[in-house]
Amino acid sequence: MTIEDIMWKTTVAVLESDSLEQAARTLAEHGIAGAVACDSEGEMVGVVAAEDVLFGLAQGHKTVREVMRPPQPLPAHARLEEIAFGGSPLRAVVDESGRLAGLLTKEQYLAAQEKASRLRLKQLEAMFNAAHNGILSIDAQGRITSINPAAERMARTTKEEALGRLLTDVVVPSGLLDVVRTGQGCTEKYRVGKRVYITNRSPIIDGGKVVGAVGVFQDISEIEFISSELETVKRIANELQTVMDAAGDGIAITNRHGAIIRQNQKWAALFPDAGQGRIPAPLDQVVRQALDRCQPCSMLHQGPETGNTLIVSAVPIIEEGGRGERVVVYVKDMTEMEQLRAELEETKRLLHTLSRQEGDGLIYRAPAMAHVVAIARQAAAVDVTVLLTGESGTGKEELANFIWKQSTRSGRPFVKVNCGAIPETLMESELFGYEPGAFTGAAKKGKKGYFEQADGGTIFLDEISEIPLHLQVKLLRVLQSMEIMRLGAEAPKQIDVRIIAATNKPLEELVAAGRFRADLFYRLNVMPIAIPPLRDRKEDIPLLVDHYRKQFAEKYQKPLIFTDGALAAMMDYHWPGNVRELVNAIERMFVTSAAPVVDEDHVAKWLHLEPLSAANPASVGEIVPLKQAVADVERQLIIKALRRARTYRRAAKLLGVDASTLVRKAQKYRIQSSGGEEDGFYIVRRD
């Protein structure tokens, strides 16, 4: 309660020069018990109460100045309990600007204090009766003077039965009597039957004399039990931490806001720089997905500090009501497994130099492509969104098909969508479907979109960059909540789809240009896989040629033989159309070739190249120091000779040098020729 709540809200004032009769008339006209006295400038100089006016008239005083009191203004917003009124019968009240806001009489102040005291007494009584702890007091003779309901229950008595009786007749123990005798408070824990209590006893002192004592006691039987249980929980938690620390995987428990509650030693070693005890980005993505879906989720992550490949799994802890509040995050470091896999792949390469890789349906030998396949195999093992990038014709669709076959969804639908081949006006209905009667010409039964067709399986969105901006929002919703909205539908539909997207355009540049949504790009780019162009993995060309040679020989019933020179010419070509161009070129050779043997001149003709026999053996692109130019030309000649001859001995014969000289120079320029010396198929590369 503030002064403003109880004051007279009046700004009536009298002049200090006014006569007492005039002041009395002013107070009577306004029905107030006093007023502020002002000087001739209007400044407040005092207050005058009605009793002051009457007393002044009785004493023969003439003006207000003779009977007024100092104003002693009170702030209007001051709380009642914060002020002392003093001996004056009247106090002025001012606002925050110091202007007169009203008057407060002592009677008003005392009445308000009395009201506040009664209210506080009721509050204390309510608190006394509502207290969970038992409260009991006695007088100096040991008779009970007050007892609250909690104490009644604990003592198994009633207020009517207990008040006025000796303490020892009502409760056990009687420690309050010792407090009255000694004047010293104490705290004690005691047991009555199977119940355990704790009590705090204090003396009541009035005028330096002990006039009684009060005791507050509580039944702590449940607390004692909980304390025992807590010790058990602590022991279990310690055992759990020991088990977590012994695990080979990183384990952390986080709340829904990403703050780490518990972690093991492996986690701390994997993420030593994780700040403020939070899940590091982008691992927080899989935590949010697990909480949103209320089901386990996984992702593949490559640590920026070490480059290690990590498999991150998040398992939500579902509370009552189906809401996930905490998540257990498992991180498996795949580095050692990657090393073993690399060793296995190298072993396979040595055992099957010219054969296809077993069981994966892909044709490759180049380390760059082997790395891509290894990453794709890891991505297939978890339900993570994959973004395939690379030039046109590099085999993005084949890699998407590989990921689907290697995944746990291989038995479910695999829907391929070329976003660039769908007209923009039809794209929304094709992707998300429509309800019956959604638009003029719509099928009566409605139509499932590609996402519904892929429900439970995998959808491959090729040329994802061609999706218009207004549909990118709907695609983002699918990625975030796995919900689609058919055209004309009133409610979204939940689906379960694994998304693989592909593009041959730089999405980062499209985002910067405002043609592709940044949030959609980040959602798609969870597991990016960049497929290298064929010119960067020429080791694969002989394998690809051999595979498609057999395929087209069976298709056209026309066997063709490719000479070493033909293969060398194909190795020298830069293949702007990548694998697609290579396959088309091989098929064209089968269709148009009149001879059973394809040599380098045929390849040069079909690929519109200068015949190797007429081509310059080496070239220098710009003016450089003569010594460097000689070294560059020598290196180019050695590479071309090895590609043509396939062995050091025959290449040395072409160049007119000894084989030992050629080997020494090849080592000098770090040129390697894989395979044996006299036979076999050889691929030359430069580190």
Secondary structure, DSSP 8 states (H G I E B T S, - for coil): -BHHHHSB----EEETTSBHHHHHHHHHHHT-SEEEEE-TTS-EEEEEEHHHHHHHHHHT--BGGGT-B----EETT-BGGG----S-SEEEEE-TTS-EEEEEEHHHHHHHHHHHHHHHHHHHHHHHHH-SSEEEEEETTSBEEEE-HHHHHHHT--HHHHTTSBGGGT-S--HHHHHHHH---EEEEEEETTEEEEEEEEEEEETTEEEEEEEEEEE-HHHHHHHHHHHHHHHHHHHHHHHHHHSSSEEEEEETTSBEEEE-HHHHHH-TT-GGGB--TTHHHHHHHHHHHTS-EEEEEE-TTT--EEEEEEEEEE-TTS-EEEEEEEEEE-HHHHHHHHHHHHHHHHH-TTS--TTT-----SHHHHHHHHHHHHHHTTT--EEEE-STTS-HHHHHHHHHHHSTTTTS-EEEEEGGGS-HHHHHHHHH-B-TTSSTT--TT-B--HHHHTTTSEEEEETGGGS-HHHHHHHHHHHHH-EE--BT-SS-EE---EEEEEESS-HHHHHHTTSS-HHHHHHHTTEEEE---GGG-GGGHHHHHHHHHHHHHHHHT---EE-HHHHHHHHHS--TTHHHHHHHHHHHHHHH--SSEE-HHHHHHHTT---TTTS-S----S---HHHHHHHHHHHHHHHHHHHHSSHHHHHHHHTS-HHHHHHHHHHTTEEE-S-SSSS---EEE-
